[in-house]
Amino acid sequence: MRLFLCTFAKSIYFKMTKKEIAEYIEKEFFITYKEVKITYKDRKIFYGFFQNFEDKKELQKDFKFRFVPNNNAVTFHTELISKGNLNPKHSIIIDCAEIAKIELV
């Protein structure tokens, strides 16, 4: 598998396993709400940010993560602020095995 990672002005090609991709996502994109563009191998594109939910450990076993797409971000943040809960209905599941490219936006 070839994964393309683009961080600001620097572009680097890596040959990575889905485990290595998962570790990279954990290290670079969680907690900070960095906005990313994910391109799947089938050319589907997602813009948004990674977010931990209650099912994080279960998903990580299969190298998957919850991702809040930009079109759901306002609703997600509004509900988080007003009700204080993380609602997974505003997220999608990203499968590391399907990722072809990740870029910071």
N, C-alpha and C positions, 0 to 999 in steps of 0.2 A: 504494500500500500504506500502511496506517496501522498504526503500531506503538505500543503503549502501554508505557511504561516507568514503573515505580514504584520510587522509591528512598526507603526509609524512609517518612517522612510526606509526601513530595512526590510528586505524580502529574503527569506531563506527557505530552501527546500529541505525537507526531512523525510526520511523513510522511517515511519513509525508504526508500531503495533497499536491496536485499540487500547491496550493497557497504557502505553506511553502517551497516547492522546489524552486519555482520562487523567493521567497524572499532570499533564501540561495544563489542562482545563482547570483542575483543582488549584494549581499553583498560580496561574496567571489571571483567571477571570472571576473567581468567587470573592465574596465579601466587598469588593470595590465597586460593583455594579458597572464595570467597564462595558461599553456597548461594543458588540461584535457582529460581524457578518459571517454566517456559516453557510458554506456551499456543500451540499450533499453530492455524492457521486452521480446521482441522477439529475443533477443541476438544479434541484430545488434550492432556493435561497431563503434564509431566515435572518432578520435583523432583530436584535434585542439583547438581553442579558441573562446570565445564569443565576438561579436562585435555589437555595436549599429549602426543601419541604420535608414533612415528616417521613416520606418514603425514600429519603436520600440513600440510606444504607442498602436498602433492598435494590434500588436502581443501580447503585454502584457495583453490585455483584455482577451485573451484566454490562458494565461499562456504559451506562446511560445516565443522563442528567436532565433535570427540569430546566426549562428555558422559557423566559417570559418574552414573547415577541413584542416589538414596539407597538403594534396595533392593540395590544392588551395592557400596556404599561400604565396608562393613566388609570384605568379601572382597578388594576392590581394595587397601585399605590394609594388610591382613594380608599379602597376597602381596608388596606393595611392600616392607614392612619385613623379612619373612623371606627373600625371594629377591632383593630389590633390583631387580626388573624391573617395568616398566609393561606390564601385560597388557591389550591392547585388547578381549579377550573380555568384560571387565566394563563396557564402555562401549557407547554407541549413537552414531549419527551424527545430528547436528542440522543441518538445512538452513535457512539464513537466509531463503530464499524462502518457507518455510512458517510462519515465526514471526509470530504476531499480537500477542504480549505477552510481556514479560520483567519479572519482579519480583524484587527482593531479598527473601529470606525471613528 
